[in-house]
Amino acid sequence: MRHSQNCSLEAGVTLSLLYFWTTLIFCTNIQRMDTRNSYALAPVATIIDRLRKHDITPTRQRLEIGRLLFARAQHVSANQLLARLNAMQSSISKATVYNTLGLFAQKGLLREIVIDPTRRFYDTTITAHHHLYHADTGELEDIPLDKFDIAMPFELPPGIQLDGIDVIIRVTRLMTS
């Protein structure tokens, strides 16, 4: 009995040390990547804490993606994020980017904004607000709730509650002659 308890303790200590050294090496590599790009990156410790608070295991790929996403408030597509990661010489695959964005949205770290069936953005601002979509540039802009008032034009059926209203206003810049 004593031998199996020692093995469990040794295995736990070994795994903890392995995690420590892996994290230390990973963080050092990410710090090196910072100098190869012009993108702001959130601190690793902040991202680890944020992921754990949302019951997400902080893997190397999730930390790289999280550092780019949560450095500032932004709207980003999966392809834009992948391009930024590639510019940082990251080896994260397109599938991992899509899966991670989906997981972050599902766990409440991001809001998924569907512009049309072929275009979606991920918004790091998760509080309620609306959006202005510039169709000519592909940019998405926040509209604070207090700047756009919507009254419910009808009564909801019994047994149904309103969870929210998401408005996307599509605009195009006029051509001047």
VOMI-640103 format. One record per residue (C-alpha): residue number from 1; residue in one letter; x, y, z. Coordinates in nm, 3 decimals. Example, Ala and Ser with C-alpha at 12.3 -4.5 7.8 and 13.67 -1.06 7.14 Angstrom:
2
<nr 1, rest a, px 1.230, py -0.450, pz 0.780>
<nr 2, rest s, px 1.367, py -0.106, pz 0.714>
This chain:
177
<nr 1, rest m, px 0.000, py 0.000, pz 0.000>
<nr 2, rest r, px 0.278, py 0.239, pz 0.094>
<nr 3, rest h, px 0.459, py 0.178, pz -0.236>
<nr 4, rest s, px 0.150, py 0.270, pz -0.446>
<nr 5, rest q, px 0.100, py 0.588, pz -0.243>
<nr 6, rest n, px 0.464, py 0.686, pz -0.308>
<nr 7, rest c, px 0.420, py 0.613, pz -0.680>
<nr 8, rest s, px 0.110, py 0.834, pz -0.692>
<nr 9, rest l, px 0.290, py 1.114, pz -0.509>
<nr 10, rest e, px 0.597, py 1.081, pz -0.732>
<nr 11, rest a, px 0.378, py 1.078, pz -1.046>
<nr 12, rest g, px 0.195, py 1.391, pz -0.926>
<nr 13, rest v, px 0.521, py 1.574, pz -0.850>
<nr 14, rest t, px 0.666, py 1.463, pz -1.185>
<nr 15, rest l, px 0.359, py 1.587, pz -1.374>
<nr 16, rest s, px 0.366, py 1.918, pz -1.184>
<nr 17, rest l, px 0.734, py 1.968, pz -1.266>
<nr 18, rest l, px 0.674, py 1.871, pz -1.628>
<nr 19, rest y, px 0.388, py 2.125, pz -1.649>
<nr 20, rest f, px 0.609, py 2.393, pz -1.488>
<nr 21, rest w, px 0.898, py 2.339, pz -1.732>
<nr 22, rest t, px 0.667, py 2.314, pz -2.034>
<nr 23, rest t, px 0.495, py 2.637, pz -1.932>
<nr 24, rest l, px 0.829, py 2.810, pz -1.870>
<nr 25, rest i, px 0.966, py 2.705, pz -2.211>
<nr 26, rest f, px 0.638, py 2.795, pz -2.385>
<nr 27, rest c, px 0.621, py 3.138, pz -2.223>
<nr 28, rest t, px 0.983, py 3.205, pz -2.320>
<nr 29, rest n, px 0.903, py 3.111, pz -2.682>
<nr 30, rest i, px 0.597, py 3.337, pz -2.684>
<nr 31, rest q, px 0.805, py 3.625, pz -2.550>
<nr 32, rest r, px 1.043, py 3.568, pz -2.844>
<nr 33, rest m, px 0.749, py 3.574, pz -3.085>
<nr 34, rest d, px 0.645, py 3.915, pz -2.950>
<nr 35, rest t, px 0.940, py 4.077, pz -3.125>
<nr 36, rest r, px 0.851, py 3.931, pz -3.467>
<nr 37, rest n, px 0.515, py 4.103, pz -3.506>
<nr 38, rest s, px 0.341, py 4.429, pz -3.447>
<nr 39, rest y, px 0.036, py 4.278, pz -3.276>
<nr 40, rest a, px -0.043, py 4.353, pz -2.914>
<nr 41, rest l, px -0.039, py 4.042, pz -2.696>
<nr 42, rest a, px -0.210, py 3.992, pz -2.361>
<nr 43, rest p, px 0.004, py 3.852, pz -2.075>
<nr 44, rest v, px 0.017, py 3.471, pz -2.056>
<nr 45, rest a, px -0.087, py 3.466, pz -1.689>
<nr 46, rest t, px -0.396, py 3.674, pz -1.767>
<nr 47, rest i, px -0.503, py 3.435, pz -2.043>
<nr 48, rest i, px -0.439, py 3.125, pz -1.829>
<nr 49, rest d, px -0.657, py 3.274, pz -1.555>
<nr 50, rest r, px -0.932, py 3.374, pz -1.800>
<nr 51, rest l, px -0.943, py 3.029, pz -1.960>
<nr 52, rest r, px -0.953, py 2.848, pz -1.627>
<nr 53, rest k, px -1.237, py 3.072, pz -1.502>
<nr 54, rest h, px -1.438, py 2.950, pz -1.803>
<nr 55, rest d, px -1.343, py 2.582, pz -1.750>
<nr 56, rest i, px -1.111, py 2.573, pz -2.051>
<nr 57, rest t, px -0.781, py 2.385, pz -2.028>
<nr 58, rest p, px -0.501, py 2.626, pz -2.124>
<nr 59, rest t, px -0.311, py 2.451, pz -2.406>
<nr 60, rest r, px -0.027, py 2.609, pz -2.602>
<nr 61, rest q, px -0.255, py 2.676, pz -2.899>
<nr 62, rest r, px -0.534, py 2.827, pz -2.687>
<nr 63, rest l, px -0.285, py 3.053, pz -2.511>
<nr 64, rest e, px -0.140, py 3.178, pz -2.841>
<nr 65, rest i, px -0.486, py 3.248, pz -2.977>
<nr 66, rest g, px -0.604, py 3.403, pz -2.649>
<nr 67, rest r, px -0.303, py 3.634, pz -2.627>
<nr 68, rest l, px -0.387, py 3.778, pz -2.969>
<nr 69, rest l, px -0.763, py 3.796, pz -2.914>
<nr 70, rest f, px -0.780, py 3.942, pz -2.565>
<nr 71, rest a, px -0.504, py 4.203, pz -2.592>
<nr 72, rest r, px -0.771, py 4.458, pz -2.688>
<nr 73, rest a, px -1.138, py 4.490, pz -2.781>
<nr 74, rest q, px -1.174, py 4.378, pz -3.142>
<nr 75, rest h, px -1.377, py 4.198, pz -3.406>
<nr 76, rest v, px -1.183, py 3.930, pz -3.591>
<nr 77, rest s, px -1.263, py 3.656, pz -3.841>
<nr 78, rest a, px -1.099, py 3.315, pz -3.824>
<nr 79, rest n, px -0.898, py 3.393, pz -4.138>
<nr 80, rest q, px -0.777, py 3.726, pz -3.997>
<nr 81, rest l, px -0.669, py 3.553, pz -3.677>
<nr 82, rest l, px -0.493, py 3.278, pz -3.873>
<nr 83, rest a, px -0.306, py 3.539, pz -4.080>
<nr 84, rest r, px -0.188, py 3.713, pz -3.761>
<nr 85, rest l, px -0.074, py 3.381, pz -3.614>
<nr 86, rest n, px 0.112, py 3.298, pz -3.936>
<nr 87, rest a, px 0.281, py 3.640, pz -3.925>
<nr 88, rest m, px 0.405, py 3.541, pz -3.578>
<nr 89, rest q, px 0.544, py 3.218, pz -3.728>
<nr 90, rest s, px 0.295, py 3.009, pz -3.535>
<nr 91, rest s, px 0.225, py 2.654, pz -3.647>
<nr 92, rest i, px -0.142, py 2.652, pz -3.542>
<nr 93, rest s, px -0.368, py 2.496, pz -3.806>
<nr 94, rest k, px -0.680, py 2.652, pz -3.954>
<nr 95, rest a, px -0.893, py 2.377, pz -3.797>
<nr 96, rest t, px -0.749, py 2.456, pz -3.451>
<nr 97, rest v, px -0.827, py 2.826, pz -3.497>
<nr 98, rest y, px -1.189, py 2.750, pz -3.594>
<nr 99, rest n, px -1.231, py 2.496, pz -3.311>
<nr 100, rest t, px -1.079, py 2.730, pz -3.053>
<nr 101, rest l, px -1.295, py 3.024, pz -3.160>
<nr 102, rest g, px -1.602, py 2.800, pz -3.140>
<nr 103, rest l, px -1.503, py 2.680, pz -2.792>
<nr 104, rest f, px -1.435, py 3.035, pz -2.670>
<nr 105, rest a, px -1.775, py 3.149, pz -2.803>
<nr 106, rest q, px -1.952, py 2.848, pz -2.650>
<nr 107, rest k, px -1.792, py 2.915, pz -2.310>
<nr 108, rest g, px -1.881, py 3.287, pz -2.317>
<nr 109, rest l, px -1.537, py 3.439, pz -2.381>
<nr 110, rest l, px -1.641, py 3.573, pz -2.723>
<nr 111, rest r, px -1.957, py 3.669, pz -2.909>
<nr 112, rest e, px -2.000, py 3.517, pz -3.252>
<nr 113, rest i, px -2.141, py 3.770, pz -3.499>
<nr 114, rest v, px -2.288, py 3.613, pz -3.815>
<nr 115, rest i, px -2.296, py 3.871, pz -4.094>
<nr 116, rest d, px -2.414, py 3.622, pz -4.357>
<nr 117, rest p, px -2.375, py 3.246, pz -4.409>
<nr 118, rest t, px -2.018, py 3.291, pz -4.538>
<nr 119, rest r, px -1.895, py 3.566, pz -4.306>
<nr 120, rest r, px -1.868, py 3.564, pz -3.929>
<nr 121, rest f, px -1.670, py 3.763, pz -3.678>
<nr 122, rest y, px -1.573, py 3.697, pz -3.319>
<nr 123, rest d, px -1.618, py 3.989, pz -3.082>
<nr 124, rest t, px -1.409, py 4.016, pz -2.766>
<nr 125, rest t, px -1.663, py 4.258, pz -2.614>
<nr 126, rest i, px -1.922, py 4.027, pz -2.462>
<nr 127, rest t, px -2.148, py 4.290, pz -2.306>
<nr 128, rest a, px -2.468, py 4.373, pz -2.494>
<nr 129, rest h, px -2.425, py 4.607, pz -2.793>
<nr 130, rest h, px -2.513, py 4.631, pz -3.161>
<nr 131, rest h, px -2.298, py 4.647, pz -3.474>
<nr 132, rest l, px -2.245, py 4.857, pz -3.784>
<nr 133, rest y, px -2.107, py 4.647, pz -4.070>
<nr 134, rest h, px -1.924, py 4.832, pz -4.347>
<nr 135, rest a, px -1.992, py 4.607, pz -4.649>
<nr 136, rest d, px -1.739, py 4.787, pz -4.868>
<nr 137, rest t, px -1.446, py 4.748, pz -4.626>
<nr 138, rest g, px -1.556, py 4.438, pz -4.432>
<nr 139, rest e, px -1.510, py 4.621, pz -4.102>
<nr 140, rest l, px -1.740, py 4.575, pz -3.803>
<nr 141, rest e, px -1.796, py 4.858, pz -3.558>
<nr 142, rest d, px -1.966, py 4.862, pz -3.216>
<nr 143, rest i, px -2.282, py 5.063, pz -3.150>
<nr 144, rest p, px -2.345, py 5.114, pz -2.777>
<nr 145, rest l, px -2.694, py 5.016, pz -2.658>
<nr 146, rest d, px -2.772, py 5.372, pz -2.547>
<nr 147, rest k, px -2.712, py 5.500, pz -2.904>
<nr 148, rest f, px -2.968, py 5.271, pz -3.067>
<nr 149, rest d, px -3.307, py 5.217, pz -2.906>
<nr 150, rest i, px -3.535, py 4.932, pz -3.008>
<nr 151, rest a, px -3.888, py 4.890, pz -2.881>
<nr 152, rest m, px -4.051, py 4.547, pz -2.911>
<nr 153, rest p, px -4.310, py 4.588, pz -3.190>
<nr 154, rest f, px -4.514, py 4.290, pz -3.073>
<nr 155, rest e, px -4.590, py 4.079, pz -2.769>
<nr 156, rest l, px -4.407, py 3.750, pz -2.731>
<nr 157, rest p, px -4.615, py 3.432, pz -2.714>
<nr 158, rest p, px -4.688, py 3.292, pz -2.368>
<nr 159, rest g, px -4.404, py 3.084, pz -2.224>
<nr 160, rest i, px -4.137, py 3.265, pz -2.428>
<nr 161, rest q, px -3.887, py 3.511, pz -2.285>
<nr 162, rest l, px -3.664, py 3.759, pz -2.468>
<nr 163, rest d, px -3.294, py 3.673, pz -2.427>
<nr 164, rest g, px -3.161, py 3.964, pz -2.628>
<nr 165, rest i, px -3.175, py 4.160, pz -2.951>
<nr 166, rest d, px -2.870, py 4.168, pz -3.176>
<nr 167, rest v, px -2.878, py 4.429, pz -3.450>
<nr 168, rest i, px -2.636, py 4.444, pz -3.743>
<nr 169, rest i, px -2.677, py 4.754, pz -3.959>
<nr 170, rest r, px -2.514, py 4.707, pz -4.301>
<nr 171, rest v, px -2.376, py 5.021, pz -4.467>
<nr 172, rest t, px -2.175, py 5.111, pz -4.777>
<nr 173, rest r, px -1.987, py 5.434, pz -4.835>
<nr 174, rest l, px -2.142, py 5.647, pz -5.112>
<nr 175, rest m, px -1.929, py 5.713, pz -5.417>
<nr 176, rest t, px -1.872, py 6.082, pz -5.468>
<nr 177, rest s, px -1.840, py 6.215, pz -5.820>
